[in-house]
Amino acid sequence: KLTVVCTPGIEKDFLIGKRLEDAKLNLLRSVAERSSGTHAFILVQSVDCSFAEEEKCALEKIIKSLGETVWNHTLVLFTVGDELGETPIELFIASEGDALQWLSEKCGYRYHVLNTKNWGDGSQVTELLEKIEEMVAGNRGCPFTLDEETLERAERTVAVPIKRAQ
């Protein structure tokens, strides 16, 4: 079974105010309401958009509400991979600067590239699902869950009660 929860993109104006708090709350709620936990987080990053220091700061603020162990369950999905041409993704990451290198490192160098102009035979999606399964296996099948202390701290931060899974 696969459940996808979409959150707003992280943009420069995301650093301030209500949008950041709404994203935190949405993510916390979606994790807290999953009785079986969350096995994978997929950060979607288009190769034709930069991931700079501003986006890194916004992401750090969101991750802080979940806790550092979330990185063990996170993979970066690069879209618009056709824009890379013949450039290997590793070279692209290295050339884009410290923030994207930081993201790649935090995710344990787990990433996948989708060519979104030519879907082909579906093998791109199959490979993505295989990488997710490999990540889950690397975590011994144990999902990411929020402990009670993290939930309580998050509720204080967003000033809204968060419904727990039954």
Secondary structure, DSSP 4 states (H G I P E B T S, - for coil): -----------GGGGSHHHHHHHHHHHHHHHHT-TT-B--EEEEEETTS---HHHHHHHHHHHHHH-GGGGGGEEEEEE-GGGGTT--HHHHHHHT-HHHHHHHHHTTT-EEE--SS--TTSHHHHHHHHHHHHHHHHTTTPPB---HHHHHHHHHHHTS--PPP-
